[in-house]
Amino acid sequence: MTEKNIESIVSLKKLRKEYGKFTAVDEMNLEVPPGKVFGVLGPNGAGKTTTLKMITGLLHPTSGTITIDGVDTAKDPTYTKSITGFIPDRPYVYDKLTAFEYLRFIGGLYHMSGKLAASRIRELLELFELSEWADGLIESFSHGMKQRVVFAGALLPQPKLLVVDEPMVGLDPKGHHLVKELFRTLTQEEGMTILLSTHTLEVAEEVCDEIAIVNHGKIVAQGNLNELRLSSGQDEGSLEQVFLKITSESKQERDEAVANRFGGAAKSEPNSWSGE
């Protein structure tokens, strides 16, 4: 496809996801600018992971539209998936493959030439300090090493959009530093957009250019840290302080919000639903 000059790499219009009477995402509107690290934060059950999975095509919305790079995901899912990388909170990999075999498999899915794939694989294995483990079976890897393999696989085809759900899970302090530096390089030097969900607010404060705070399936505040401070009625404070202020609510407000998400039936969210 030809290059497009677009204001938003991701656009959500009245996005809604229902599970029976439970509304996980409620008429969400969101614009994600290109070339930035954009954070999506919220309490457990807010609808974050559900939103990310709809953006990546892993879930179908009940209603509303998702546009990536100016293309409706429902009309051309092949294109939108081809430019989107996804890193879930748990590293799903094929344990009986070696790290090299897994990455070569990913390259095949994206129809990368053998020469290009081999070059990129070597580069990424070195970047994530996995070169000496290239021929080792993934089943022998630690959780953190598997997470690094997943990062490498998502970055292999050089996507325009990288969607990341809890990127620091299982990583040691050195891995944390590597990922934060990588995010800066990918956005500032390569123009990639990173859509990030995390409960580690210190990381979000350090790496995100803009943040949307989600609660009960809706965006309740959006902007950079200074703009979020204004939304919370504060002149200063960390992202954690601002987040807690914005998402705090009375018991009555909580009960009303839960009732609305269950179609008027006030009850606790089902244990079988992760609800993120």
N, C-alpha and C positions, 0 to 999 in steps of 0.2 A: 504494500500500500504506500501511497505517497506520503511525505511528511506533512503534518498538519500543525498549524499554529493554534493551540488550544489553551484556554485559561485553566482548565481543570483536567488532570489526568484521570481522576475518578469523580463521577457525579452520581449521587443518589437522589432520586426524586420519589417522595412519598413511599419509601421502601417499608414493606410490612411483611412480617413472618408470624404465622399463627400455628399453634399445635393444639388442635381442638379449640377449646375456649381460652387457652393461654396465648397471650400475645407476647412474643419474645422481642420483636422489633416493631415499633409503633409509628408508622408514617414518618420515617426518618428522611431528612434532607441534609445532604452533605456535599461540599465541594473540596476536593483535595488538590492543591496546586502542584504543578510538576517540579521536580528537582528539589524537593524538600523531604525532611523527616517529619511525618505527621503522626502524632500520637492519638490513640483512642483509649481513654481511661474510663474506669467505672468500677463500682462495687461488684462483688460476686452476683451473678444473675442479672446484670444490667443489660445484656444483649450484645456484648462486644464480639465474642467468638462467633455467634450466630451471624452477625453482620459481616465479619471477615470471610466466613465460609460462603456466604452468598456472593460476595465480591469475587471470590476465586472460582465460583461455579460448583462448589461442593454441595451447596444447598440451593434450592429454587425458592425465590420469594413467593409469598402468597399474592402480593400485588406490588405495584411500583416498578420503577426502572433503575437499572444500573448501567452506566456508560463508562467505558474505559478507553482512553485515548480517542474519544469522540465516537466510539462504536458501541451500540447497544449490545450487551452481552447475550440477550435473548435472541437477537437477530444474527449475530456472527460470533458464536461462542468459540469457534476454532481460533479465530484471530485474537480475541481478547485473552484466551488462555495461553496462546503462544507468546505473548509479551508479558505475562504475569508469572512471577515466581512466588512460591508459598513455603513458609517455614512454620510448621505447627508447633504447639507446645510440647508435644511428645515426638521423638524422632522415629518415624515409620520408615524402616529400611528393610532390605532383603538380607537377612542374617547369613544366608548360605553363600552370598557373593563376597568377593573381596572389595575393598574400597575402590580400586581401579575398575573392576567389573561393574560395580554399581553406577559409577559415574559414566562409564562408556554406555551403559544401558540408557541412562538419562539423555545422553547426547543423541542416541538413536531415536528416542521419542521425539526429539526436536529436529530430527532430520539434519543434524550437523554433519559436515564432511568428516571423514576419519582423521584427516590431517589437523583440521581446526579443533576437533574434539580432543585429540591427543595433546595438542599444545595447551589448550585451556585446562585439561585435567592436571597436567604436570604443574601448571601455574597455581592452580587452586590447592592441590595437595601440599605444595610448598607453603602457600600463604597460611593454610590452617595447620601447618606443622604435622602433616600426615604422610609425608613422602616415605618415611621408613616403614610405615604401616600399609603401604599401597597394596601389597599382595597378601595382607592378613585378612582372614574372614571377619566380617563385621560382627558376628556373634561373639567374638572374643573382645570386642571394644567396650570400654566404659560408656556410661550414659553421655558424659561430656564429649567423648570422641565421636560417638554416633551423631551427636548434635552438630559437630563440626562437619561430618560427612554430609548431613542434610543441608547445611549452609552451602557447602561446595556444590551440591547438586542443584540447588535453587539458583545459584549464580552462574552455573555453567553456560546457559544459553544467553547470558547477558540481557536479562529482561528489562523492560522499561519501568515496570512496577514490581516492587518486592513487598509482599505482605508477610508480616512476621508476628506470630502470636507467642508472647513470652520468650523472647530470644535468649535470655540469660539462664534458663532452667538447665541445671546440670553442668554449667561451665564454671571452671575455677577462676580465680581473680585474673590470671593472665588471659584466659579466654574472654572475660568481660572487657578487658582493655582492648583486646584485638577487635572485638565486635564493634565497640564504640568508635574506634579509629576507622574501621572499615566503613561504617555508616557515613562518616564525614567524607571519606574518599569517594564513595559511590555517588553521593548527592552533589558534592561540590565540584568534583573533577570529571565525573562521568555522566552527570545529569539524571541519574536514576531517582525515582521517587520511592520512598520507603514508608509504608503504612504500618504502624507499629502499635501493638496492644501489649501492655505490661502492667503488673502490680508493683514493680520496682520503681517507685516514683522518683528516686534519686537519678536513676538512669534516664527516665523520661525528661526530667528537668534539664539534664546535661545535654541530651542529643536532639530533642524535638524542637523544630522551628515553630510549630503550631500544634495545638492540642484541642481535641473535642472531648468533653466529659459527658458520659452517657449514664443515665439512670432510668430504670424502668422502661427500657427500650426507646428512650427519647434522648436527644442531645439537649442538655440543660445549660451548657456554657461552651464557648469556643473562642480561641484566640491564642496569642502568645502569653507568656507568664504575666506580664504587666496587665494585659487585657483581662486575664482571668482574675487577677487581684481586684480589678475594678468591679468585675461581675460579682465578686464575693464581698464587696464593700470594704476591702482592705487596701491600705497604701503600700504595704510590704508583707513579707512572709514567704516561706518556701512553698514549693508546689504541693507538698504534703499538707501544709496548713490550709492552703487555698482549696485543695481537693476536699478535705474533711468539712470545711465550711460550706462549700457548694452542695455537697451530697448529704449534709445533715438534714434531718427531717423529724417532725414530731411523730408520735405513735399514730395519731389520727391521719396524718398525711401518708404515712407508710401503709396503713390499712386501706385507705382510699385508693392508693396507687396499685396495691396488690389486687384489690377487688376489680379495678378497671382492667387489669391484665388478664384476669380470669373471667371476663365478660360479666362482671357484676357479682360473681360468687367469691366472697372473701375467704381465702384459705391459704395455707402455706404452699409455696411452690413445690411441685412433685420432686421427690428424691431422685427419680430416674432421669430427670432433666438437668443437664449440667448448667443450662441457662446462661452461659457466658455470652 
